[in-house]
Amino acid sequence: MGEDGYIAIAEAGELQANEMKAFEQDGKRLLLVYADGDYFVVDEMCSHEDYSLALGCIKGRRIKCSLHGSYFDLDTGEPDEEPADQPICSYGVKVAEGKVWFNPASRRGTAPS
């Protein structure tokens, strides 16, 4: 972990456009997503039915849950299509020194209860 709280999770360039990679940090299941020229880290599980978003697809800066079709904004975690009405968490991400880093303490959104 860097002094600023960021943790290296992948090599820059490891993912192609609209690809994602599941990983775990401190027991939390997360997704690294490369979409629209940027990296994002979000919760892996949909807030609606606790279903893996890794089974969905990326459209622009949104991720789709393949179970019921909800979309979530990758920047904010906010749902923008029903049936989901609760956000997923998104996290701060940076690219430096040829690696993709995320900060688990920079969580945005609210984890589903």
MDAnalysis code that builds the backbone (N, CA, C; Angstrom):
import MDAnalysis as mda
import numpy as np

u = mda.Universe.empty(339, n_residues=113, atom_resindex=np.repeat(np.arange(113), 3), trajectory=True)
u.add_TopologyAttr("name", ["N", "CA", "C"] * 113)
u.add_TopologyAttr("resid", np.arange(1, 114))
u.add_TopologyAttr("resname", ["MET", "GLY", "GLU", "ASP", "GLY", "TYR", "ILE", "ALA", "ILE", "ALA", "GLU", "ALA", "GLY", "GLU", "LEU", "GLN", "ALA", "ASN", "GLU", "MET", "LYS", "ALA", "PHE", "GLU", "GLN", "ASP", "GLY", "LYS", "ARG", "LEU", "LEU", "LEU", "VAL", "TYR", "ALA", "ASP", "GLY", "ASP", "TYR", "PHE", "VAL", "VAL", "ASP", "GLU", "MET", "CYS", "SER", "HIS", "GLU", "ASP", "TYR", "SER", "LEU", "ALA", "LEU", "GLY", "CYS", "ILE", "LYS", "GLY", "ARG", "ARG", "ILE", "LYS", "CYS", "SER", "LEU", "HIS", "GLY", "SER", "TYR", "PHE", "ASP", "LEU", "ASP", "THR", "GLY", "GLU", "PRO", "ASP", "GLU", "GLU", "PRO", "ALA", "ASP", "GLN", "PRO", "ILE", "CYS", "SER", "TYR", "GLY", "VAL", "LYS", "VAL", "ALA", "GLU", "GLY", "LYS", "VAL", "TRP", "PHE", "ASN", "PRO", "ALA", "SER", "ARG", "ARG", "GLY", "THR", "ALA", "PRO", "SER"])
u.atoms.positions = np.array([
    [0.854, -1.182, 0.000],
    [0.000, 0.000, 0.000],
    [0.892, 1.234, 0.000],
    [0.511, 2.194, -0.835],
    [1.253, 3.442, -0.877],
    [0.907, 4.328, 0.312],
    [1.685, 5.362, 0.507],
    [1.454, 6.288, 1.616],
    [0.096, 6.973, 1.534],
    [-0.442, 7.087, 0.329],
    [-1.729, 7.762, 0.148],
    [-2.920, 6.812, 0.272],
    [-2.688, 5.544, 0.667],
    [-3.765, 4.582, 0.852],
    [-4.126, 3.785, -0.386],
    [-3.464, 4.052, -1.498],
    [-3.760, 3.330, -2.733],
    [-3.005, 2.000, -2.782],
    [-3.654, 0.989, -3.364],
    [-3.115, -0.354, -3.476],
    [-3.044, -0.721, -4.958],
    [-1.905, -1.241, -5.407],
    [-1.760, -1.681, -6.798],
    [-2.569, -2.958, -7.005],
    [-3.396, -2.964, -8.065],
    [-4.263, -4.115, -8.313],
    [-4.099, -4.720, -9.703],
    [-3.407, -4.026, -10.604],
    [-3.230, -4.560, -11.965],
    [-2.146, -3.761, -12.676],
    [-1.665, -4.338, -13.748],
    [-0.755, -3.622, -14.632],
    [-1.584, -2.735, -15.552],
    [-1.139, -1.512, -15.779],
    [-1.818, -0.654, -16.753],
    [-1.740, -1.346, -18.114],
    [-2.825, -1.380, -18.840],
    [-2.860, -2.048, -20.137],
    [-3.228, -3.516, -20.053],
    [-3.409, -4.038, -18.845],
    [-3.774, -5.451, -18.669],
    [-5.170, -5.745, -19.232],
    [-6.084, -4.791, -19.101],
    [-7.446, -4.977, -19.600],
    [-7.638, -4.249, -20.920],
    [-8.410, -4.849, -21.792],
    [-8.808, -4.212, -23.036],
    [-10.099, -3.420, -22.797],
    [-10.505, -2.634, -23.773],
    [-11.731, -1.841, -23.646],
    [-12.914, -2.736, -23.296],
    [-13.705, -2.284, -22.342],
    [-14.916, -2.962, -21.879],
    [-14.655, -4.325, -21.254],
    [-13.480, -4.488, -20.680],
    [-13.164, -5.705, -19.930],
    [-13.185, -5.399, -18.440],
    [-13.362, -6.467, -17.656],
    [-13.342, -6.340, -16.208],
    [-12.612, -7.517, -15.596],
    [-12.168, -7.304, -14.363],
    [-11.418, -8.321, -13.636],
    [-11.890, -8.292, -12.193],
    [-12.351, -9.434, -11.706],
    [-12.786, -9.533, -10.317],
    [-11.566, -9.709, -9.416],
    [-11.635, -9.116, -8.235],
    [-10.585, -9.305, -7.232],
    [-11.196, -9.117, -5.850],
    [-10.442, -9.502, -4.843],
    [-10.925, -9.391, -3.472],
    [-9.952, -8.558, -2.661],
    [-10.493, -7.683, -1.819],
    [-9.673, -6.858, -0.934],
    [-10.308, -6.873, 0.447],
    [-9.594, -7.379, 1.414],
    [-10.087, -7.450, 2.796],
    [-11.457, -8.125, 2.879],
    [-11.632, -9.210, 2.124],
    [-12.879, -9.969, 2.153],
    [-14.011, -9.382, 1.329],
    [-13.771, -8.260, 0.661],
    [-14.790, -7.600, -0.161],
    [-14.547, -7.941, -1.623],
    [-15.609, -8.383, -2.321],
    [-15.515, -8.721, -3.748],
    [-15.711, -7.455, -4.574],
    [-14.717, -7.161, -5.428],
    [-14.708, -5.937, -6.221],
    [-14.430, -6.259, -7.682],
    [-14.698, -5.266, -8.535],
    [-14.408, -5.376, -9.971],
    [-13.553, -4.207, -10.417],
    [-12.494, -4.514, -11.135],
    [-11.738, -3.508, -11.862],
    [-12.303, -3.506, -13.270],
    [-12.688, -2.342, -13.760],
    [-13.316, -2.212, -15.080],
    [-12.525, -1.195, -15.895],
    [-12.281, -1.516, -17.165],
    [-11.694, -0.556, -18.088],
    [-12.738, -0.222, -19.135],
    [-13.218, 1.013, -19.101],
    [-14.295, 1.421, -20.008],
    [-14.130, 2.884, -20.387],
    [-14.415, 3.193, -21.612],
    [-14.401, 4.574, -22.087],
    [-13.054, 5.259, -21.807],
    [-11.968, 4.476, -21.868],
    [-10.625, 5.015, -21.676],
    [-10.214, 5.246, -20.235],
    [-11.027, 4.821, -19.270],
    [-10.721, 5.010, -17.846],
    [-10.867, 3.700, -17.086],
    [-10.203, 3.634, -15.946],
    [-10.344, 2.506, -15.029],
    [-11.308, 2.886, -13.915],
    [-12.067, 1.887, -13.465],
    [-13.021, 2.061, -12.374],
    [-12.918, 0.851, -11.457],
    [-13.199, 1.053, -10.184],
    [-13.373, -0.057, -9.257],
    [-14.734, 0.113, -8.604],
    [-15.538, -0.955, -8.663],
    [-16.884, -0.951, -8.079],
    [-17.102, -2.270, -7.345],
    [-18.126, -2.300, -6.498],
    [-18.538, -3.555, -5.877],
    [-18.869, -4.567, -6.957],
    [-18.532, -5.814, -6.706],
    [-18.843, -6.851, -7.694],
    [-20.319, -7.232, -7.683],
    [-20.975, -7.118, -6.553],
    [-22.328, -7.632, -6.418],
    [-23.380, -6.546, -6.656],
    [-24.416, -6.888, -7.415],
    [-25.538, -5.994, -7.675],
    [-26.263, -5.699, -6.365],
    [-26.706, -4.477, -6.195],
    [-27.426, -4.086, -4.976],
    [-28.863, -4.585, -4.960],
    [-29.362, -5.021, -6.098],
    [-30.753, -5.453, -6.185],
    [-30.947, -6.896, -5.741],
    [-30.138, -7.821, -6.262],
    [-30.332, -9.246, -5.975],
    [-29.052, -9.960, -5.577],
    [-28.013, -9.220, -5.189],
    [-26.759, -9.846, -4.772],
    [-26.261, -10.836, -5.828],
    [-26.197, -10.363, -7.070],
    [-25.780, -11.154, -8.226],
    [-24.502, -10.536, -8.789],
    [-23.576, -11.349, -9.244],
    [-22.284, -10.845, -9.691],
    [-22.399, -9.984, -10.954],
    [-21.909, -8.764, -10.860],
    [-21.872, -7.874, -12.023],
    [-20.807, -8.316, -13.029],
    [-19.894, -9.190, -12.605],
    [-18.877, -9.711, -13.528],
    [-19.516, -10.531, -14.638],
    [-20.747, -10.966, -14.438],
    [-21.468, -11.725, -15.455],
    [-22.216, -10.817, -16.429],
    [-22.177, -9.514, -16.160],
    [-22.864, -8.550, -17.007],
    [-21.961, -8.008, -18.095],
    [-22.307, -6.816, -18.592],
    [-21.527, -6.218, -19.666],
    [-21.351, -4.721, -19.396],
    [-20.421, -4.142, -20.133],
    [-20.101, -2.722, -20.020],
    [-20.676, -2.007, -21.232],
    [-21.351, -0.882, -20.991],
    [-21.847, -0.020, -22.068],
    [-21.484, 1.405, -21.695],
    [-20.531, 1.963, -22.439],
    [-20.072, 3.310, -22.105],
    [-19.461, 3.316, -20.716],
    [-19.966, 4.171, -19.856],
    [-19.471, 4.263, -18.479],
    [-20.466, 3.639, -17.501],
    [-21.144, 2.579, -17.974],
    [-22.125, 1.883, -17.148],
    [-21.858, 0.382, -17.183],
    [-22.247, -0.287, -16.104],
    [-22.161, -1.738, -16.035],
    [-23.573, -2.279, -15.857],
    [-23.852, -3.357, -16.568],
    [-25.192, -3.945, -16.552],
    [-25.193, -5.247, -15.763],
    [-26.177, -5.398, -14.917],
    [-26.406, -6.664, -14.232],
    [-27.205, -7.548, -15.183],
    [-26.680, -8.734, -15.460],
    [-27.346, -9.603, -16.433],
    [-28.573, -10.317, -15.865],
    [-28.798, -10.253, -14.551],
    [-29.942, -10.952, -13.982],
    [-31.262, -10.256, -14.314],
    [-31.355, -8.948, -14.015],
    [-32.604, -8.221, -14.261],
    [-32.431, -6.964, -15.118],
    [-31.218, -6.697, -15.590],
    [-31.015, -5.595, -16.519],
    [-30.743, -4.235, -15.928],
    [-30.512, -4.151, -14.617],
    [-30.173, -2.851, -14.014],
    [-28.805, -2.386, -14.499],
    [-28.670, -1.083, -14.719],
    [-27.394, -0.471, -15.057],
    [-26.929, 0.397, -13.889],
    [-25.600, 0.432, -13.683],
    [-25.002, 1.269, -12.649],
    [-23.935, 2.150, -13.285],
    [-23.902, 3.409, -12.863],
    [-22.893, 4.357, -13.315],
    [-21.555, 3.957, -12.698],
    [-20.521, 3.772, -13.504],
    [-19.223, 3.352, -13.003],
    [-18.520, 4.434, -12.190],
    [-18.819, 5.704, -12.455],
    [-18.208, 6.794, -11.686],
    [-18.775, 6.888, -10.276],
    [-20.085, 6.799, -10.164],
    [-20.754, 7.078, -8.893],
    [-21.343, 5.853, -8.209],
    [-21.568, 4.781, -8.968],
    [-22.234, 3.603, -8.428],
    [-23.746, 3.699, -8.425],
    [-24.284, 4.838, -8.833],
    [-25.738, 5.043, -8.816],
    [-26.429, 4.186, -9.871],
    [-27.571, 3.588, -9.523],
    [-28.340, 2.851, -10.525],
    [-29.038, 3.836, -11.453],
    [-29.086, 3.525, -12.726],
    [-29.814, 4.422, -13.627],
    [-30.847, 3.677, -14.456],
    [-31.151, 2.452, -14.053],
    [-32.278, 1.721, -14.620],
    [-32.796, 0.756, -13.572],
    [-34.112, 0.647, -13.510],
    [-34.727, -0.283, -12.568],
    [-34.458, -1.717, -13.027],
    [-34.559, -2.694, -12.140],
    [-35.225, -2.612, -10.849],
    [-34.346, -2.142, -9.687],
    [-33.020, -2.072, -9.857],
    [-32.165, -1.623, -8.747],
    [-32.490, -0.180, -8.381],
    [-32.563, 0.092, -7.084],
    [-32.781, 1.468, -6.642],
    [-31.754, 1.903, -5.603],
    [-30.810, 1.026, -5.274],
    [-29.731, 1.350, -4.345],
    [-28.402, 1.340, -5.103],
    [-27.487, 2.258, -4.769],
    [-26.195, 2.287, -5.463],
    [-25.293, 1.139, -5.032],
    [-24.296, 0.878, -5.845],
    [-23.167, 0.042, -5.452],
    [-22.044, 1.010, -5.101],
    [-21.051, 0.558, -4.391],
    [-19.928, 1.430, -4.046],
    [-18.956, 1.524, -5.213],
    [-18.405, 2.697, -5.400],
    [-17.316, 2.904, -6.343],
    [-16.149, 3.483, -5.555],
    [-14.952, 3.369, -6.081],
    [-13.744, 3.703, -5.338],
    [-12.806, 4.550, -6.188],
    [-11.971, 5.326, -5.529],
    [-10.972, 6.133, -6.217],
    [-9.939, 5.254, -6.901],
    [-9.587, 5.612, -8.130],
    [-8.629, 4.851, -8.937],
    [-7.637, 5.824, -9.561],
    [-6.384, 5.385, -9.671],
    [-5.377, 6.177, -10.394],
    [-4.459, 5.221, -11.139],
    [-3.794, 5.737, -12.150],
    [-2.784, 4.990, -12.892],
    [-1.469, 5.713, -12.673],
    [-0.475, 4.972, -12.174],
    [0.850, 5.554, -11.920],
    [1.884, 4.429, -11.954],
    [3.069, 4.756, -12.416],
    [4.181, 3.809, -12.428],
    [3.834, 2.514, -13.164],
    [3.001, 2.623, -14.212],
    [2.640, 1.465, -15.015],
    [1.653, 0.517, -14.357],
    [1.021, 0.962, -13.273],
    [0.068, 0.121, -12.550],
    [-1.250, 0.867, -12.329],
    [-2.303, 0.075, -12.104],
    [-3.605, 0.624, -11.718],
    [-3.721, 0.462, -10.208],
    [-4.072, 1.545, -9.534],
    [-4.164, 1.579, -8.078],
    [-5.578, 1.971, -7.669],
    [-6.048, 1.446, -6.534],
    [-7.328, 1.904, -6.001],
    [-7.191, 2.126, -4.510],
    [-8.059, 2.982, -3.995],
    [-8.038, 3.325, -2.575],
    [-9.314, 2.803, -1.921],
    [-9.213, 1.744, -1.105],
    [-10.407, 1.177, -0.488],
    [-11.087, 2.130, 0.484],
    [-10.369, 3.138, 0.972],
    [-10.965, 4.097, 1.908],
    [-11.704, 5.217, 1.200],
    [-11.612, 5.276, -0.125],
    [-12.238, 6.375, -0.877],
    [-13.601, 5.972, -1.426],
    [-14.308, 5.169, -0.701],
    [-15.583, 4.614, -1.153],
    [-16.629, 5.695, -1.366],
    [-17.326, 5.603, -2.518],
    [-18.473, 6.472, -2.813],
    [-19.679, 5.584, -2.955],
    [-20.821, 6.066, -2.578],
    [-22.044, 5.256, -2.622],
    [-22.217, 4.522, -1.308],
    [-23.225, 3.730, -1.239],
    [-23.534, 3.005, -0.013],
    [-23.648, 1.533, -0.331],
    [-22.963, 0.734, 0.452],
    [-23.063, -0.711, 0.260],
    [-24.463, -1.165, 0.624],
    [-25.030, -2.075, -0.149],
    [-26.366, -2.587, 0.187],
    [-26.347, -3.309, 1.516],
    [-27.455, -3.233, 2.228],
    [-27.508, -3.904, 3.540],
    [-28.038, -5.308, 3.415],
])
